[in-house]
Amino acid sequence: MNVGARRDGESHAEYAYRIMRTNILDLTMKPGTVINEGDIAEQLAVSRTPVHEAVLKLKEEFLIDIRPRKESKVSYIDIDMVNEGFFIRRNLEPAAMKAAMKHIGPEYRKRLMENLRTQKEIIEEGRLEEFLTCDDEFHEIIYIAANKPLTFSVVQRMGSHLTRMRYLIQIFNCYDFIPVSFREHEQMYEMLTFGTASDFSIDDYVIQHIKGFQDYLPKIVNEYRDYFKYL
């Protein structure tokens, strides 16, 4: 497990939750990994109580399976939940984009531009494994600009299996979608800054953007069958 430093003001429970969640989402802790709360507590230099609290919270996000009198494990990726994640994003992200177009101010346009510069550097320098994190930050800024930060939290929590699928695509070195995704982010920034034509469909554009890597899914599922539920 990759362990980072505790942030200022972060409780032990928040720290344990953040580190465990990150390691599960980026597949450092692979599906099926047994959760040993004592070992994790030792690695994080905290007691078992905050680790147990984190485990219960991650269970609510469908990232850990807890079975009475049996070992707790990192959950396997569930294709039905991957599709649920797509459904949530397809319905919420166009609405967030429209709301942001009405409310976005200079501060958030600046943050989006800085994020785009980072995306460009990542591509130019070949640090493509960093792109997904930057991608998530770009979309988070849009939700915050739309005054919908809690909605973004819901998208992240309920889309956890989709997030792991995205990291699998990264592990599989399927980076073809990244330049296209970057250009679409640039276009989204322009929409937020200058608006769109009256006959332009925000819904269609955003839906096409978030489904850009779906073509890889059959290949990924076939290559990593041991990571998936009921395969």
ABEGO torsion letter per residue (X at the ends): XBBBBBBBGBBAAAAAAAAAAAAAAAGABBBGBBBBAAAAAAAAGBBAAAAAAAAAAAAAAGABBBBBGBBBBBBBBBAAAAAAAAAAAAAAAAAAAAAAAAABBAAAAAAAAAAAAAAAAAAAAGBAAAAAAAAAAAAAAAAAAAGBAAAAAAAAAAAAAAAAAAAAAAAAGBAAAAAAAAAAAAAAAAAAAAEBBAABBAAAAAAAAAAAAAAAAAAAAAABAAABBGX
